[in-house]
């Protein structure tokens, strides 16, 4: 095998590896975007749940206050 043939084989192998790396990077970028979208959705849901929890806490505290007031009558 000549040096030229050897160089061509090495170049073909390198091109193949670069193509694999590009596909991997594209896949990771896509996955990263999906995870960022999911994180944003979960953050929004968490904020809504925190708000609902706070509203429920306020209502329960008001009920407890009313019950205590009824107790003292």
C-alpha positions as CSV (number, residue, x, y, z in Angstrom):
1,X,0.0,0.0,0.0
2,X,1.4,3.4,-1.0
3,X,1.6,6.4,1.2
4,X,-1.1,8.1,-0.8
5,X,-3.5,5.1,-0.3
6,X,-2.7,5.1,3.4
7,X,-3.3,8.9,3.7
8,X,-6.7,8.4,1.9
9,X,-7.7,5.7,4.3
10,X,-6.7,7.9,7.3
11,X,-8.6,10.8,5.8
12,X,-11.7,8.7,5.3
13,X,-11.5,7.4,8.8
14,X,-11.1,11.0,10.1
15,X,-14.0,12.2,8.1
16,X,-16.2,9.4,9.4
17,X,-15.2,10.2,13.0
18,X,-15.9,13.9,12.4
19,X,-19.4,13.0,11.0
20,X,-20.1,10.9,14.1
21,X,-19.0,13.8,16.3
22,X,-21.3,16.2,14.4
23,X,-24.2,13.9,14.8
24,X,-23.5,13.5,18.5
25,X,-23.2,17.3,19.0
26,X,-26.5,17.8,17.1
27,X,-28.2,15.1,19.3
28,X,-26.9,16.7,22.5
29,X,-28.0,20.1,21.4
30,X,-31.5,18.8,20.7
31,X,-31.6,17.0,24.0
32,X,-30.3,20.2,25.8
33,X,-33.1,22.3,24.2
34,X,-35.7,19.7,25.2
35,X,-34.4,19.7,28.8
36,X,-34.4,23.5,29.0
37,X,-38.0,23.6,27.8
38,X,-38.9,20.9,30.3
39,X,-37.2,22.9,33.1
40,X,-39.0,26.1,32.2
41,X,-42.4,24.2,32.2
42,X,-41.5,22.6,35.6
43,X,-40.5,26.0,37.0
44,X,-43.8,27.5,35.9
45,X,-45.7,24.6,37.4
46,X,-43.8,24.9,40.7
47,X,-44.6,28.6,41.0
48,X,-48.3,27.8,40.4
49,X,-48.2,25.1,43.1
50,X,-46.4,27.3,45.5
51,X,-49.1,30.0,45.0
52,X,-51.9,27.4,45.5
53,X,-50.3,26.2,48.6
54,X,-50.0,29.7,50.0
55,X,-53.7,30.4,49.2
56,X,-54.7,27.1,50.9
57,X,-52.5,28.0,54.0
58,X,-54.2,31.4,54.2
59,X,-57.7,29.9,54.0
60,X,-56.9,27.2,56.6
61,X,-55.4,29.8,59.0
62,X,-58.6,31.9,58.5
63,X,-60.7,28.9,59.3
64,X,-58.7,28.2,62.5
65,X,-59.0,31.8,63.6
66,X,-62.8,31.6,63.1
67,X,-63.0,28.3,65.0
68,X,-61.0,29.8,67.9
69,X,-63.3,32.8,67.9
70,X,-66.3,30.5,68.1
71,X,-64.7,28.6,70.9
72,X,-64.4,31.6,73.1
73,X,-68.0,32.7,72.7
